[in-house]
Amino acid sequence: MSKMKSLRNITQELSLLYVEDDKASRDTTIELFENLFKTITVAVDGKEGLSLYEEHFQTYQKHFDIVITDIQMPHMNGIDLCREIFCLHKQQKVLVLSAYDDKKYLIELINMGVAGFIQKPLGSVQLTSTLFNAAQEVKEQQELFRFINICCDYHWDNKHESLHKGESLISLTQSEIKLFTLLTQDREQVYSSLEIFEHIYANEDKAFSLDTIKSLIKRLRKKLPDELIINIPRLGYQLKSNTNNILTPH
């Protein structure tokens, strides 16, 4: 199996944020990334990159799997972008595109937590090797935290966004899946009805309805153990806390 094919086997389910201000470099590299990643979001400078990074999390309640950014860019350079991203998500996997004259920044970026560097001009061997290592680490982390113990014999599969009781799959509607995905992100977090509504209907032109959320919660509760979804008066909803919620990978 070729190195590029091995890389694609790992990256084909991953999302990428690619930040590059040079149009020629951007257009050439996008063609390569389109053959590797499931989704690619492109920004032309650090300021737009940060905005898209925040927007992606607000919409999907998930961070990008990998961020690749240039250093020298207008409006916000790659160093400041990395700093802002790590403030939002310390474990974010970030790769930095570096030219020869960027060496003075490398120690600072390493200390921030950057996962690796890809030297310009891009060479296929180095690009493949650096991307493979980063993507493999992402997949290993995803597998480690794939299965979440909900309670009793119930568990949630993050990868396939599915709920199971023992070996049996519990049938959920798309709205119920989106709601459960949100609630499992952080079991200490209380989500307001408005936050739930905006998460579920983010891509729909639909006016907020409290009754819609109450009805959805009621339907989902019927498929779950009693009192798993807790109603916090005047605040919203959360899943009942579980201190031992990570299951051994299947």
C-alpha positions in Angstrom: 0.0 0.0 0.0 1.4 3.4 -1.0 2.1 6.0 1.8 -0.6 8.3 0.3 -3.2 5.6 0.4 -2.2 4.7 4.0 -2.6 8.3 4.9 -6.0 8.6 3.3 -7.2 5.5 5.2 -6.7 7.6 8.4 -7.7 11.0 7.2 -10.9 10.2 5.2 -13.1 10.6 8.2 -11.4 13.7 9.6 -12.1 17.4 9.3 -9.5 20.1 8.4 -9.2 23.8 8.8 -6.6 25.1 6.3 -5.4 28.7 6.7 -3.2 30.1 4.0 -3.0 33.6 2.5 -1.1 32.9 -0.7 -3.7 32.0 -3.3 -1.3 30.0 -5.5 -0.1 27.8 -2.6 -3.7 27.5 -1.3 -5.2 26.4 -4.6 -2.5 23.8 -5.2 -2.7 22.3 -1.8 -6.5 22.3 -1.6 -6.5 19.8 -4.5 -4.3 17.4 -2.4 -6.3 17.9 0.8 -9.6 17.3 -1.0 -8.4 13.7 -1.8 -7.5 13.1 1.9 -10.0 14.7 4.3 -13.8 14.2 4.7 -14.3 18.0 5.0 -12.1 21.0 4.4 -12.7 24.5 5.6 -10.4 27.2 4.1 -9.5 30.6 5.5 -7.3 33.3 3.8 -5.8 34.7 6.9 -5.6 34.2 10.7 -8.6 36.4 11.5 -10.9 34.5 9.2 -9.4 31.2 10.4 -10.2 32.0 14.1 -13.8 33.1 13.1 -14.3 29.8 11.2 -12.9 27.8 14.0 -15.3 29.3 16.5 -18.2 29.1 14.1 -17.5 25.4 13.5 -17.7 24.6 17.2 -20.8 26.6 17.7 -22.5 24.8 14.8 -21.4 21.2 15.4 -20.2 21.2 19.0 -17.0 19.7 17.8 -13.6 21.1 17.1 -11.8 20.5 13.8 -9.7 17.3 13.9 -6.7 19.0 12.4 -5.7 22.7 11.8 -3.0 23.5 9.2 -1.9 27.1 9.2 0.8 29.3 7.6 2.8 31.7 9.8 3.2 34.9 7.8 -0.4 36.2 7.1 -2.2 39.6 7.2 -4.7 40.7 9.8 -3.6 37.9 12.2 -0.5 35.8 11.8 -0.2 32.1 12.4 1.4 32.5 15.8 -1.5 34.6 17.2 -4.0 32.2 15.6 -2.4 29.2 17.3 -2.4 31.0 20.6 -6.1 31.8 20.3 -7.0 28.3 19.2 -5.1 26.7 22.1 -7.0 29.0 24.5 -10.2 27.6 23.1 -9.0 24.0 22.9 -5.7 23.0 24.4 -5.6 19.6 22.8 -6.2 20.9 19.3 -3.9 19.2 16.7 -2.2 22.0 14.8 0.4 21.7 12.0 2.3 24.8 10.9 3.5 25.6 7.4 7.0 27.2 7.8 9.4 28.9 5.4 13.1 29.0 6.0 13.0 32.5 7.5 10.3 31.4 10.0 12.8 29.5 12.2 12.8 32.1 14.9 9.2 31.4 15.7 9.5 27.6 16.0 10.5 27.3 19.6 7.6 29.6 20.6 5.1 27.4 18.6 6.5 24.2 20.0 6.1 25.5 23.5 2.4 26.4 22.7 1.8 22.8 21.7 2.0 22.7 17.9 2.1 19.1 16.8 4.4 19.5 13.8 5.8 21.6 11.0 5.6 21.3 7.3 8.4 23.1 5.5 7.7 25.3 2.4 7.7 24.6 -0.4 5.6 21.6 0.3 7.2 18.2 -0.5 5.0 15.1 -0.7 7.3 13.0 1.5 7.5 15.4 4.4 3.8 16.4 4.1 2.7 12.8 4.0 4.9 11.8 7.0 3.9 14.8 9.2 0.2 14.5 8.4 0.2 10.8 9.0 1.7 11.1 12.5 -0.8 13.9 13.5 -3.8 12.1 12.0 -2.9 8.8 13.6 -2.7 10.5 17.0 -6.2 12.1 16.4 -7.7 8.7 15.5 -6.2 7.0 18.6 -7.7 9.7 20.8 -11.0 9.4 19.1 -11.0 5.6 19.6 -10.0 6.0 23.2 -13.0 8.3 23.9 -15.4 6.8 21.4 -17.7 4.9 23.8 -19.3 6.8 26.7 -21.0 5.0 29.5 -24.3 6.8 30.1 -25.7 4.7 32.9 -26.9 1.2 33.7 -26.2 -0.7 30.4 -26.6 2.3 28.1 -23.6 3.7 26.2 -23.1 6.3 23.5 -20.9 5.7 20.4 -19.3 9.1 19.5 -18.1 7.9 16.1 -21.4 6.8 14.8 -23.5 9.0 17.0 -25.6 6.1 18.2 -27.1 5.0 21.5 -27.1 1.4 22.6 -28.4 -0.6 25.5 -26.1 -3.6 25.7 -25.8 -4.9 22.2 -29.1 -3.4 21.1 -29.3 -0.1 19.1 -31.9 2.4 20.3 -33.7 4.1 17.5 -33.3 7.9 17.6 -34.6 10.6 15.2 -32.1 13.1 13.7 -33.3 15.7 16.2 -32.8 13.3 19.1 -29.3 12.4 17.9 -28.4 16.1 17.7 -29.7 16.7 21.2 -28.0 13.7 22.7 -24.7 14.6 21.0 -24.9 18.0 22.5 -25.7 16.8 26.0 -22.9 14.3 26.0 -20.2 16.9 25.1 -20.0 18.1 28.7 -22.1 16.5 31.4 -21.4 19.3 33.8 -22.8 21.9 31.3 -26.4 23.1 31.6 -27.8 23.8 28.1 -30.6 26.4 27.8 -33.6 25.7 25.6 -32.3 28.4 23.3 -28.9 26.8 23.0 -30.5 23.4 22.3 -32.8 24.9 19.7 -29.9 26.7 17.9 -27.8 23.6 17.9 -30.5 21.4 16.4 -31.9 23.8 13.9 -28.7 25.8 13.1 -29.2 25.3 9.4 -32.9 25.8 9.3 -34.9 29.1 9.0 -37.0 28.3 12.0 -38.2 30.6 14.8 -37.4 29.6 18.4 -40.1 27.6 20.1 -39.9 26.5 23.7 -42.7 24.0 23.1 -40.6 22.3 20.4 -37.7 21.8 22.8 -40.0 20.5 25.6 -41.6 18.1 23.2 -38.3 16.8 22.0 -37.0 16.4 25.5 -40.2 14.5 26.5 -39.8 12.1 23.5 -36.2 11.4 24.2 -36.8 10.8 27.9 -39.1 7.9 27.0 -36.2 6.1 25.4 -33.8 6.6 28.3 -33.5 5.6 32.0 -35.6 7.6 34.4 -34.2 11.0 35.4 -31.2 10.8 33.1 -32.0 14.2 31.5 -32.2 16.6 34.4 -34.2 19.8 34.2 -32.5 22.7 36.0 -35.3 25.3 36.7 -34.8 28.6 34.8 -31.5 27.3 33.4 -32.0 24.4 31.1 -31.1 20.7 30.8 -28.1 18.4 31.4 -27.3 14.7 31.5 -27.0 13.2 35.0 -23.4 13.1 35.9 -21.4 9.9 35.7 -17.9 9.8 37.1 -16.9 6.7 35.3 -18.1 7.5 31.8 -15.3 6.3 29.5 -15.6 2.7 28.4 -12.8 0.5 27.2 -12.6 0.7 23.4 -14.4 -2.1 21.6 
